[in-house]
Amino acid sequence: MTGGDLGKTNEPLELPGSRSGDDPSVVIVGGGVIGCAAARELAPDHRVLLLERDQIASGATARAAGEVTMEPSYTDYPEIADYATDFFRRYDGTGTFEYTQTPSAELVTPDREDEARARVDRLRKDGVEVAFLEPSEVEDRWPQIDPSSFAGAVRFTDTGHLDPYTLATTLQSDAEAHGARFETGVTVTEILEDGERVTGVDTEDGAIRSDNVLVATGWRVNELLTPILEVPIRPYRTQCLVLRPDSSLSDAFPMGWIPGEHVYFRREGNGDLLVGGWSFAEDDPTAASERADEAFQDHVAGLVPRFLRADGRLRVVDGWAGIDGATPDTRPIIDSPADAPDGLVIAAGFHGRGVMSAPVAGRLVRCLMTGEDPPVPTRPFSLSRFDSRSPDFEFLSISAGGD
């Protein structure tokens, strides 16, 4: 490892409200929902400084769909799913944050029926509240879903949705109430370390001393980490469209996805239909379009009539695209690696599940920095689970609940 150059001539950065001798005990790099969640966890008993190059929740968080599908995403670790969804239920009503519990439907094509039924049987034995619905049951429960092209649906009940920006800013407010400082428009250029532990960060405006640094910069994580260690995270581009039917979708309309089609869907608050996904690795993320492309629109146009009963036509009223960070197994890295300098923690590579994973990530970051016992298994998030750390791996696209 190469130690940070603490002999630079630039002076320590003076931030608004800072006091001599009052260096932060934790610097968080990245003001998305993960950084905000970690700040909230650490602020009650740490001097927390969060640095964001743009605005809070302006990156992948701002472009997220807000689905919470931890139950189908972590069927092998139900305690992880339970921790996140329990948090959202408790946090509902905090400030302006709202969490809406909504069942999910994995629409099952005939070629996947046997696998889906076997999976449901296995999950039920493990205590997961899940059921396989026959087409007639799908139609009775959700009349606006057309099941005629499907063998049925796998129903999950402990899922829901939220507004990502409101979640991030509410977490920020909680952290600030306990003394955390949030500084935007600050670009971190380097993690400083002495060969054994981190000593702070360098910015375009000067160095900031701290014994603990969290890197929560999404797909940009390797820009800071490469001089210290490599992590298997690569950028990918994902998209969303909002469609307006002539008749609004019912409040009872489920969230859902179709394995193999790489899309998910849910009802917007005003009765529109949001369809997202269609993700591909992106070699030039800084130049990638932020608009939904024609290929995605064509895919949605052909797919939606297969599952949606809607009178009249569907109009595209909004659309966007964003960049996120992927890992080889689609699960994030939340770790303080053994071969990294002491005090360095990484929380990145959430593969489209950052918003729903924020409560787990925030708590695990705290445990890594304090030595507290984690409330959930940490093995799924350890960097050591990968045989290769190269960011050059085959990208795996997933829908909301996993393909």
Secondary structure, 3 states (H helix, E strand, C coil): CCCCCCCCCCCECCCCCCCCCCCCCEEEECCCHHHHHHHHHHHHHCCEEEEECCCCCCCCHHHCCCEECHHHHCCCCHHHHHHHHHHHHHHCCCCCCCEEECCEEEEECHHHHHHHHHHHHHHHHCCCCEEEECHHHHHHHCCCECCCCCCEEEEECCCEEECHHHHHHHHHHHHHHCCCEEEECCCEEEEEECCCEEEEEEECCEEEECCCEEECCHHHHHHHHCCCCCCCCEEEEEEEEEEEECCCCCCCCCEEEECCCCEEEEECCCCCEEEEEEEEECCCHHHCCCCCCHHHHHHHHHHHHHHECCCCCEEEEEEEEEEEEECCCCCCEEECCCCCCECEEEEECCCCCHHHHHHHHHHHHHHHHHCCCCCCCCHHHCHHHCCCCCCCCCCCCCCCCCC
